[in-house]
Amino acid sequence: MLSKNTIFTIGTKFISLLVNFVLVVFSTRIWGSEGRGEIALVLANVSIITIFGNIFCGSTVAYHTPREQRDFLLTISLAGAVVVSLAGALIFSVLFGFDYFLTLFLISFLMSLTSAISAYWLGKNNIKNYNLITILSPGCILIALVVLYFLFDKKALDTYFLAYYAGTGAALCAGIAGLLISDHYSIPEIKADSIKSIFTYGVNNEFNYFIQFLNYRVSYYFIARLLGLAELGVFSIVISVSEAVWIISRSMSAIHFSNVINSDDQLKNRRETIAFARQSLWISLLVLGLAALIPGSVYQFIFGNEFLEVKKFIILLIPGIVSIAVSNLYGHYFAGIGKLRILRNKSLIGLSAMLILLPLLMNKYQLTGVCISLNISYLLSSFYLWFRFWKE
């Protein structure tokens, strides 16, 4: 049986998924596959910057919440978000001819701080507030996009990014207000040992996330370079639909991670990991099976004439997507007990396989080759994680 918190979290993330789905459909209908490809590429760069920002703002905040003062954690998060977002935006904007400096900085900065607040509530095991922050951001982005496009008649592609500023900023303000209502902010004592602990856990954890992110998204850069933005737009839709099933395992993983960092009963934690992993397996198979039964013409009708082959690629990706849906639970168990080296090795195995296979298979089979590469990479990394869990 799924717990009340897990059901609530899955429901919240499902609503968030629907909102993001509407955003994807909106962008493909208005700006086409090439416009969607450009959006996907910019947001992939934002995600990389945010991963580095989460050295100070992500899981390390949740992990240290039972151990450190709230205002100390938030102060370190703010300072880290400013520095990392500026540096990351500068690096990536150089690569894009300074076209996206402000976009990269603002979105990554706002997302990093929002992540810090949601991670704090997760560390407090306050699942209600964690879920509220999670759902508020995409909801505000969608509202902002509708207002900008229909009321202010803004049709350019950067309207999508303006909506991100407004929506994420609104969610961040709401999160800050929620924190200050319960307890006013006071300037904390800065402790070098605590900063070192936050940084060390953050670096190790986010390095794993960064490698895993490259495993998930390095294909975007290959496709953009070798096949073009239009093909990237098509593939980004395939990924959006396929990875939607991960809301189940990610919801379970968030609850499980919170339970593990707040518990000393390792036997209970291991049993809970196995139970969650089994539930994630069967639910993910069911959801992906339903997605595979939808006719290709339906995807074409929703996204446009350029997206007829979306169904074929979704079916091809099922083995890899399901394997990650299950291994997410094992990964969060190891993150909760601080064994981040195992997660690093898992990510490196997947990325190595991807970098070897992707250029070879994509040149010959194009997007079909990309799907095969992803499957092999995901299955290898997931098997390693499963093996290490059972060995433990």
PyMOL commands that set and color helices and strands:
alter all, ss='L'
color gray80, all
select helices_A, chain A and resi 4-57+59-64+70-95+101-123+127-151+158-182+192-226+229-261+266-293+296-303+305-307+310-336+340-365+367-391
alter helices_A, ss='H'
color red, helices_A
deselect
rebuild
show_as cartoon
